[in-house]
Amino acid sequence: MDARTDEELVDALNAGDESAFEALYLRYRDWVVRMAYRFTGNEDDALDALQETFSYVLGKFPGFELRARMTTFLYPAVRNVAIRLRDKRRRFASTEEALAAIAAPAVEADPAREDLAAVVAALPEGQREVVLLRFVDGLELGEIAGALGIPVGTVKSRLHNALRALREDRRARRYFLEDA
């Protein structure tokens, strides 16, 4: 693992150090795949999104300036690529693939986790995206705003409305109870 900061790696890559790109790739590849999978629901598409995202990043050099966290820069690229791949797969999905997905054996599930996932999945897309970026990916409100290209006030509003909806749903209510 390269000990240089993201800013140092970007500067090195701008100066022609190809190992800096490899270090950035190794540092963020798992995050990009997880994020892409969140949008596509398909491992192959998530891996394709990884490749396309880092091709896009490489095309920014030389001359790229990192003005926020790397994840804030990467998020819109991953999101756009993954959504395009997801939509493409949906358009060309075969009946055979659909039948295989239906007939797939169920794995042992955690009902509480499935309930929470179902409640989060039922949120409007904008609210769900903000909740996941905040609580799963740990982005700050300003970083979320930057990644989504929306004002911080909109992020706060979406987060507030999403948390209210989660509190009101009986399946997620237990996550909001205070420990006595």
Backbone bond lengths (Angstrom), bond angles and torsions (degrees), N, CA, C in turn:
res aa  C-N    CA-C-N  psi(-1)  N-CA   C-N-CA  omega(-1)  CA-C   N-CA-C  phi
1 M - - - 1.459 - - 1.524 108.52 -
2 D 1.301 115.04 129.77 1.463 121.84 -179.29 1.521 108.83 -75.35
3 A 1.308 117.93 130.15 1.466 122.73 -176.25 1.526 113.13 -83.14
4 R 1.328 117.40 -8.15 1.462 119.79 -179.17 1.527 110.65 -68.28
5 T 1.318 115.92 150.26 1.465 120.65 176.53 1.525 108.79 -72.49
6 D 1.328 115.79 166.75 1.463 120.06 176.66 1.519 110.94 -58.44
7 E 1.326 116.13 -41.27 1.466 120.44 -179.78 1.530 110.85 -62.34
8 E 1.329 116.37 -42.03 1.462 120.73 178.44 1.527 110.99 -65.43
9 L 1.329 116.47 -38.42 1.466 119.93 178.35 1.523 110.99 -66.25
10 V 1.327 116.83 -41.47 1.466 120.88 177.94 1.522 109.69 -62.52
11 D 1.323 117.40 -45.23 1.466 120.50 178.35 1.532 110.88 -60.92
12 A 1.334 116.29 -42.03 1.464 120.42 179.89 1.530 110.73 -65.46
13 L 1.311 116.43 -40.83 1.464 120.16 178.97 1.525 110.61 -66.60
14 N 1.316 117.18 -39.19 1.466 120.76 175.51 1.527 111.03 -61.36
15 A 1.338 116.18 -29.38 1.465 121.37 179.32 1.531 112.03 -86.08
16 G 1.340 117.11 -0.53 1.464 120.08 176.46 1.509 115.96 101.36
17 D 1.332 118.74 7.07 1.470 122.40 -179.78 1.534 109.08 -80.80
18 E 1.330 116.67 101.37 1.464 121.31 -177.13 1.531 112.41 -66.75
19 S 1.322 117.15 -26.25 1.464 119.49 179.08 1.524 110.90 -66.14
20 A 1.330 117.27 -23.44 1.464 120.83 178.10 1.526 110.56 -66.76
21 F 1.340 116.91 -36.71 1.465 119.70 177.19 1.531 110.15 -65.43
22 E 1.310 115.87 -43.03 1.467 120.04 178.24 1.526 110.57 -59.70
23 A 1.322 116.80 -40.82 1.469 120.60 179.50 1.521 110.90 -64.99
24 L 1.335 117.95 -43.06 1.470 120.62 177.14 1.523 110.41 -63.34
25 Y 1.326 115.76 -42.45 1.465 120.29 178.96 1.527 110.70 -60.03
26 L 1.307 117.06 -49.22 1.470 120.30 -178.72 1.528 111.45 -64.59
27 R 1.309 117.03 -33.30 1.455 121.80 -179.04 1.539 111.57 -70.27
28 Y 1.315 117.73 -35.46 1.468 120.45 -171.04 1.528 115.08 -115.51
29 R 1.316 119.00 -2.53 1.462 119.67 -175.66 1.529 112.51 -60.66
30 D 1.330 118.06 -44.04 1.462 119.98 -178.88 1.529 110.89 -65.11
31 W 1.313 116.67 -39.60 1.468 121.02 178.29 1.526 109.84 -63.12
32 V 1.330 117.02 -44.12 1.467 121.05 -179.66 1.525 110.16 -63.02
33 V 1.321 117.95 -43.84 1.464 120.94 -179.68 1.529 110.30 -63.94
34 R 1.334 117.64 -44.19 1.473 120.05 178.35 1.523 110.94 -60.61
35 M 1.312 115.51 -43.99 1.455 120.36 -179.80 1.529 110.45 -64.48
36 A 1.309 117.47 -46.17 1.461 121.71 -179.95 1.523 110.68 -62.97
37 Y 1.331 116.68 -40.20 1.466 120.20 179.17 1.528 110.95 -63.45
38 R 1.313 115.79 -34.01 1.458 120.76 178.24 1.535 110.42 -59.19
39 F 1.316 116.60 -35.77 1.463 120.65 -179.25 1.523 112.79 -87.39
40 T 1.328 117.16 -34.81 1.463 119.60 -173.14 1.524 113.16 -94.66
41 G 1.332 116.83 -33.81 1.457 120.06 -175.08 1.515 112.15 69.42
42 N 1.319 117.23 17.06 1.457 121.81 -175.72 1.527 108.85 -139.74
43 E 1.337 116.84 126.33 1.463 120.65 -177.08 1.518 112.89 -62.90
44 D 1.331 117.00 -42.69 1.467 120.00 -178.96 1.526 110.90 -63.15
45 D 1.322 116.68 -43.41 1.459 119.79 178.36 1.522 110.99 -66.07
46 A 1.319 117.72 -36.19 1.461 120.72 178.30 1.532 110.28 -64.17
47 L 1.329 116.87 -39.81 1.468 120.09 177.85 1.527 111.00 -69.44
48 D 1.337 117.23 -36.98 1.465 119.90 174.64 1.522 110.61 -63.39
49 A 1.330 116.14 -39.66 1.468 120.41 178.30 1.523 110.68 -64.23
50 L 1.323 116.41 -37.09 1.471 120.50 176.15 1.520 110.20 -58.07
51 Q 1.315 116.07 -49.33 1.457 120.64 -178.37 1.533 111.01 -63.40
52 E 1.319 117.06 -46.23 1.464 119.94 -178.73 1.528 111.65 -66.66
53 T 1.322 116.72 -37.02 1.462 120.07 179.94 1.522 111.06 -63.81
54 F 1.326 116.67 -45.73 1.458 118.35 -178.69 1.529 112.45 -74.90
55 S 1.319 117.99 -23.88 1.469 120.12 170.84 1.522 109.64 -65.52
56 Y 1.327 115.14 -41.58 1.463 120.99 176.71 1.534 110.58 -61.67
57 V 1.332 115.99 -45.75 1.467 120.52 -179.95 1.526 109.93 -60.97
58 L 1.303 117.37 -46.08 1.463 120.99 -178.92 1.529 111.10 -60.56
59 G 1.323 116.61 -34.41 1.460 120.89 178.82 1.518 113.59 -67.11
60 K 1.313 117.61 -15.70 1.463 121.89 179.02 1.530 112.42 -78.47
61 F 1.336 117.06 -12.05 1.458 121.94 -176.47 1.511 110.87 -103.09
62 P 1.305 117.60 150.23 1.460 128.56 -8.41 1.534 110.81 -76.79
63 G 1.281 115.05 163.83 1.459 121.40 176.78 1.511 114.76 106.22
64 F 1.319 117.71 -0.64 1.459 120.82 -179.40 1.531 110.01 -74.65
65 E 1.330 116.15 137.76 1.464 121.90 175.00 1.523 108.42 -119.20
66 L 1.304 117.11 124.68 1.459 122.17 178.56 1.520 108.01 -87.52
67 R 1.349 116.25 110.76 1.466 121.11 -176.27 1.522 112.96 -107.07
68 A 1.330 117.02 1.24 1.470 122.85 179.53 1.524 106.41 -150.14
69 R 1.326 115.73 -174.50 1.469 118.16 174.85 1.524 108.94 -63.38
70 M 1.309 116.62 152.22 1.463 121.24 -178.98 1.528 110.54 -60.18
71 T 1.324 117.71 -38.12 1.467 119.58 179.77 1.525 111.38 -64.95
72 T 1.316 117.23 -32.55 1.460 120.64 177.27 1.527 110.11 -66.36
73 F 1.321 116.97 -37.35 1.463 121.05 176.49 1.530 110.69 -71.32
74 L 1.328 117.15 -42.57 1.463 121.13 -174.93 1.532 113.34 -71.56
75 Y 1.319 116.98 -34.03 1.458 120.15 -171.34 1.531 114.06 -53.49
76 P 1.327 120.17 -52.16 1.473 118.42 -179.01 1.532 112.70 -60.58
77 A 1.324 116.93 -36.62 1.464 119.93 179.04 1.527 110.40 -65.25
78 V 1.324 116.39 -47.64 1.467 120.57 179.67 1.529 109.90 -61.19
79 R 1.297 116.25 -45.62 1.467 121.73 -178.46 1.522 111.22 -59.29
80 N 1.324 116.75 -50.02 1.458 120.47 -177.68 1.526 112.39 -64.79
81 V 1.318 116.79 -44.49 1.464 120.53 179.26 1.532 110.00 -64.11
82 A 1.328 116.94 -46.00 1.463 120.74 -177.13 1.530 111.41 -64.50
83 I 1.299 117.55 -42.42 1.472 120.31 179.29 1.527 110.08 -64.21
84 R 1.328 117.10 -41.18 1.469 119.79 177.69 1.527 110.67 -61.82
85 L 1.333 117.02 -43.87 1.461 120.47 179.05 1.526 111.55 -65.81
86 R 1.328 117.08 -40.90 1.468 121.29 177.97 1.525 110.47 -60.93
87 D 1.315 116.24 -46.85 1.461 119.74 -179.04 1.526 111.35 -65.26
88 K 1.314 116.73 -37.58 1.466 120.76 177.66 1.529 110.05 -63.58
89 R 1.328 116.83 -43.67 1.465 120.39 179.87 1.525 110.16 -63.59
90 R 1.310 117.33 -40.88 1.466 120.48 179.88 1.525 111.40 -62.58
91 R 1.323 116.06 -38.93 1.468 119.56 -179.61 1.512 111.83 -66.41
92 F 1.327 116.45 -33.24 1.458 119.98 -173.78 1.526 113.74 -111.80
93 A 1.328 117.42 15.99 1.470 120.32 -179.76 1.525 109.34 -66.31
94 S 1.315 115.67 133.97 1.453 119.17 179.72 1.523 110.16 -89.17
95 T 1.307 115.16 159.22 1.455 121.20 178.24 1.523 110.03 -61.79
96 E 1.321 116.37 -37.20 1.459 121.29 -179.51 1.531 111.05 -61.36
97 E 1.334 117.22 -43.39 1.466 120.93 177.83 1.521 110.88 -63.40
98 A 1.312 116.34 -40.68 1.462 120.53 -179.93 1.523 110.07 -63.95
99 L 1.328 117.58 -42.23 1.466 120.85 178.94 1.527 111.31 -66.13
100 A 1.315 117.13 -38.75 1.466 120.65 178.99 1.524 110.35 -64.07
101 A 1.324 117.25 -38.62 1.465 120.54 179.50 1.520 110.69 -65.97
102 I 1.304 117.24 -38.38 1.465 121.21 179.68 1.520 110.72 -69.23
103 A 1.321 116.91 -39.48 1.458 121.62 -175.63 1.519 113.21 -84.19
104 A 1.323 118.57 -2.27 1.461 121.14 -178.30 1.524 110.13 -63.49
105 P 1.331 116.79 137.25 1.468 119.15 -179.94 1.528 110.74 -66.87
106 A 1.296 115.28 144.67 1.465 120.83 179.91 1.524 109.89 -78.17
107 V 1.313 116.03 141.17 1.457 121.03 175.41 1.524 107.70 -93.47
108 E 1.329 115.69 158.67 1.453 119.52 179.17 1.521 109.00 -61.57
109 A 1.295 115.73 128.52 1.460 120.03 -172.49 1.520 111.18 -115.92
110 D 1.319 114.13 157.68 1.452 122.30 174.25 1.526 106.64 -100.33
111 P 1.350 117.68 107.25 1.466 120.15 -175.10 1.532 113.79 -57.21
112 A 1.315 117.63 -38.59 1.467 119.82 -179.65 1.523 110.55 -64.57
113 R 1.320 116.37 -42.46 1.463 120.44 179.35 1.525 110.49 -67.66
114 E 1.328 116.69 -39.43 1.465 120.45 178.04 1.518 110.82 -64.29
115 D 1.340 117.18 -38.89 1.462 120.61 177.50 1.524 110.62 -61.43
116 L 1.330 116.52 -47.53 1.450 120.39 -179.63 1.533 110.38 -63.57
117 A 1.319 116.93 -42.65 1.464 120.62 178.99 1.523 110.62 -62.20
118 A 1.326 117.48 -39.29 1.457 121.01 179.13 1.523 111.29 -65.83
119 V 1.321 116.78 -40.62 1.468 120.73 179.25 1.522 109.87 -65.63
120 V 1.319 117.07 -44.49 1.463 120.63 179.26 1.532 109.65 -65.21
121 A 1.329 117.38 -41.73 1.465 120.87 179.68 1.525 112.15 -63.18
122 A 1.315 117.70 -27.36 1.460 121.55 -179.12 1.523 113.24 -79.92
123 L 1.322 117.28 -12.20 1.467 120.32 177.85 1.525 109.35 -65.58
124 P 1.325 117.49 151.22 1.470 119.00 172.61 1.534 109.61 -56.96
125 E 1.313 116.73 149.53 1.464 121.05 -172.72 1.524 113.35 -52.72
126 G 1.320 117.97 -44.42 1.460 120.80 -178.92 1.515 112.53 -62.31
127 Q 1.326 116.64 -40.98 1.467 120.86 178.81 1.525 110.27 -69.70
128 R 1.331 116.83 -43.80 1.466 120.60 -179.67 1.528 110.10 -60.55
129 E 1.316 116.42 -43.36 1.456 121.03 -178.87 1.528 111.09 -61.36
130 V 1.313 117.39 -43.86 1.464 121.82 -179.91 1.529 110.68 -66.05
131 V 1.326 117.62 -43.16 1.472 121.17 179.41 1.525 110.34 -61.04
132 L 1.313 117.18 -45.93 1.463 120.07 -178.28 1.534 111.59 -67.15
133 L 1.317 116.51 -41.27 1.473 118.76 178.36 1.524 111.37 -63.83
134 R 1.324 116.55 -37.61 1.474 120.41 -177.93 1.523 111.85 -75.32
135 F 1.331 117.16 -51.39 1.461 119.72 -169.62 1.520 114.97 -97.91
136 V 1.311 118.74 -21.67 1.460 120.28 176.77 1.522 110.05 -95.07
137 D 1.340 115.61 -45.05 1.461 119.60 -176.47 1.516 113.79 -94.21
138 G 1.333 118.01 -11.47 1.457 121.97 174.40 1.516 115.27 72.86
139 L 1.324 118.20 22.73 1.456 119.88 178.18 1.522 110.02 -76.54
140 E 1.315 115.68 145.95 1.461 122.15 175.25 1.523 108.57 -77.39
141 L 1.338 116.84 162.72 1.458 120.71 -176.85 1.524 112.23 -57.80
142 G 1.316 117.64 -42.80 1.459 120.94 178.45 1.517 112.51 -64.10
143 E 1.322 116.48 -36.56 1.458 120.77 178.28 1.527 110.77 -68.37
144 I 1.332 116.34 -39.14 1.457 120.37 177.45 1.523 109.19 -63.01
145 A 1.322 116.32 -45.10 1.466 120.70 178.84 1.524 110.56 -57.99
146 G 1.319 115.98 -44.80 1.462 119.92 178.87 1.516 112.65 -64.51
147 A 1.321 116.70 -42.32 1.458 120.96 -178.54 1.526 111.61 -66.26
148 L 1.325 116.48 -36.74 1.461 120.21 -177.51 1.526 112.89 -92.10
149 G 1.327 116.06 -12.77 1.457 119.68 -178.87 1.521 113.03 70.40
150 I 1.341 115.84 36.92 1.455 121.44 179.39 1.525 108.85 -128.78
151 P 1.347 117.65 160.63 1.471 119.53 178.53 1.536 112.03 -66.45
152 V 1.323 115.80 153.12 1.466 121.32 178.31 1.529 110.06 -58.95
153 G 1.329 117.77 -37.24 1.461 121.00 178.45 1.521 112.24 -59.54
154 T 1.315 117.03 -36.55 1.469 121.14 177.49 1.528 109.91 -68.01
155 V 1.325 116.36 -39.52 1.471 120.52 177.03 1.528 109.06 -61.09
156 K 1.320 116.62 -46.51 1.468 120.75 -179.34 1.519 110.80 -62.03
157 S 1.299 116.95 -42.54 1.460 121.36 -179.75 1.528 111.00 -63.69
158 R 1.323 116.54 -46.76 1.466 120.22 179.37 1.520 110.99 -62.76
159 L 1.319 116.44 -42.35 1.461 120.49 179.82 1.519 110.45 -65.00
160 H 1.316 117.34 -44.13 1.459 121.61 178.43 1.530 110.85 -59.03
161 N 1.320 117.09 -48.64 1.459 121.14 -178.72 1.529 111.75 -65.45
162 A 1.319 116.41 -38.12 1.463 120.12 178.52 1.526 110.88 -65.76
163 L 1.334 116.92 -45.40 1.465 119.93 -179.73 1.524 111.19 -65.01
164 R 1.324 116.92 -36.76 1.465 120.08 176.54 1.537 109.91 -62.71
165 A 1.319 116.85 -44.85 1.468 120.67 178.92 1.525 110.96 -63.15
166 L 1.313 117.48 -39.59 1.464 120.71 179.09 1.529 110.92 -66.80
167 R 1.329 116.88 -41.64 1.476 120.57 178.46 1.522 111.71 -62.68
168 E 1.315 116.04 -35.75 1.463 120.83 -176.47 1.524 112.87 -78.21
169 D 1.314 118.46 -19.45 1.459 121.28 -179.07 1.522 108.98 -84.01
170 R 1.315 116.71 125.90 1.468 121.51 -176.18 1.527 112.30 -59.12
171 R 1.336 117.48 -30.42 1.462 120.66 -178.19 1.527 112.44 -71.19
172 A 1.319 117.86 -24.14 1.462 121.10 -177.78 1.517 112.47 -109.44
173 R 1.322 117.03 -7.32 1.466 121.29 -173.60 1.530 112.36 -55.79
174 R 1.325 117.51 -37.31 1.473 120.35 -176.25 1.528 112.88 -61.00
175 Y 1.320 117.62 -23.78 1.460 120.65 179.72 1.527 112.25 -76.14
176 F 1.332 116.43 -8.88 1.450 121.14 -177.98 1.531 112.68 -111.50
177 L 1.315 117.27 0.57 1.467 120.42 178.97 1.517 109.64 -75.19
178 E 1.292 115.81 137.44 1.461 120.21 178.24 1.525 109.22 -81.35
179 D 1.318 114.73 140.96 1.477 119.21 176.08 1.521 108.51 -74.19
180 A 1.305 115.86 130.21 1.468 120.49 -179.07 1.497 111.32 -95.08
